[in-house]
Amino acid sequence: MSIAEICKAAGITERTFYRWRRSFGGLDVRAVQQMNELKSENVRLRGLVSNLFEQLRNADTEKKDGTTTAAPQQGTRASRIAAEKCGGALTGRFSSVRVNP
């Protein structure tokens, strides 16, 4: 099969094929498995970060409403300061999760 036929069957351009081959062509089976494990771990960690920021956002909302009666948890202040300074948590190469005040 020619590369053009492979690309047409996969629905990608030849340029994409060659870019992927340059990036992943030298990988063995174990390296591909490690990449897949890292991808799934990244998805899990992104979910945890998202949940953490949602909890922080809810805590801020409750504090502004005056409905909070519990004592602040240890580490919450540091997490908020870090989130404010960074503008969010880095989740990918060029992406980030931003907290909207």
C-alpha positions as CSV (number, residue, x, y, z in Angstrom):
1,M,0.0,0.0,0.0
2,S,1.3,3.5,-0.8
3,I,1.5,6.2,1.8
4,A,-1.1,8.2,-0.1
5,E,-3.6,5.3,0.2
6,I,-2.8,4.9,3.9
7,C,-3.4,8.6,4.5
8,K,-6.6,8.6,2.5
9,A,-7.9,5.5,4.5
10,A,-7.0,7.2,7.8
11,G,-8.4,10.5,6.8
12,I,-5.2,12.4,7.3
13,T,-2.8,14.4,5.1
14,E,0.5,13.1,4.0
15,R,2.1,16.0,5.9
16,T,0.5,14.8,9.1
17,F,1.7,11.2,8.3
18,Y,5.3,12.3,7.9
19,R,5.1,14.5,11.0
20,W,3.8,11.6,13.1
21,R,6.4,9.3,11.7
22,R,9.1,11.7,12.6
23,S,7.8,12.0,16.1
24,F,6.7,8.4,16.8
25,G,8.5,6.3,14.2
26,G,11.4,5.3,16.4
27,L,9.2,4.2,19.4
28,D,9.0,0.6,20.4
29,V,6.0,-1.1,21.9
30,R,7.1,-0.4,25.5
31,A,7.5,3.3,24.8
32,V,4.1,3.6,23.2
33,Q,2.6,1.8,26.3
34,Q,4.4,4.3,28.5
35,M,3.0,7.2,26.5
36,N,-0.6,5.8,26.8
37,E,-0.1,5.4,30.6
38,L,1.1,9.0,30.8
39,K,-1.8,10.2,28.8
40,S,-4.3,8.5,31.1
41,E,-2.4,9.8,34.2
42,N,-2.6,13.3,32.8
43,V,-6.3,13.0,32.3
44,R,-6.7,11.8,35.9
45,L,-4.5,14.7,37.2
46,R,-6.4,17.3,35.2
47,G,-9.6,16.1,36.8
48,L,-8.1,16.4,40.2
49,V,-6.9,19.9,39.5
50,S,-10.3,20.8,38.1
51,N,-12.0,19.5,41.3
52,L,-9.6,21.3,43.5
53,F,-10.2,24.6,41.8
54,E,-14.0,24.0,41.9
55,Q,-13.7,23.5,45.6
56,L,-11.7,26.6,46.0
57,R,-14.2,28.6,43.9
58,N,-17.1,27.2,46.1
59,A,-15.2,28.1,49.3
60,D,-14.7,31.7,48.0
61,T,-18.3,32.0,47.0
62,E,-19.4,30.8,50.4
63,K,-17.1,33.1,52.2
64,K,-18.4,36.1,50.2
65,D,-22.0,35.1,51.0
66,G,-21.1,34.8,54.7
67,T,-22.5,31.3,54.9
68,T,-19.3,29.6,55.9
69,T,-19.3,28.5,59.6
70,A,-16.4,26.0,59.5
71,A,-12.9,27.0,60.4
72,P,-10.6,27.4,57.3
73,Q,-8.7,24.3,56.4
74,Q,-4.9,24.3,56.6
75,G,-3.3,24.9,53.3
76,T,-6.3,26.6,51.7
77,R,-4.8,30.1,51.9
78,A,-1.5,28.9,50.3
79,S,-3.5,27.2,47.5
80,R,-5.4,30.4,46.8
81,I,-2.3,32.5,46.8
82,A,-0.6,30.1,44.4
83,A,-3.7,30.0,42.2
84,E,-3.9,33.8,42.1
85,K,-0.2,34.3,41.3
86,C,-0.2,31.7,38.6
87,G,-3.6,32.5,37.2
88,G,-4.4,28.8,37.2
89,A,-2.8,25.4,37.1
90,L,-0.7,24.4,34.1
91,T,-2.4,21.3,32.6
92,G,-0.7,20.9,29.3
93,R,2.1,22.2,27.1
94,F,0.4,25.4,26.2
95,S,-2.9,25.3,28.1
96,S,-4.0,26.2,31.6
97,V,-7.0,26.1,33.8
98,R,-8.0,29.6,34.8
99,V,-10.0,30.5,37.8
100,N,-12.5,33.2,37.0
101,P,-13.2,35.4,40.1
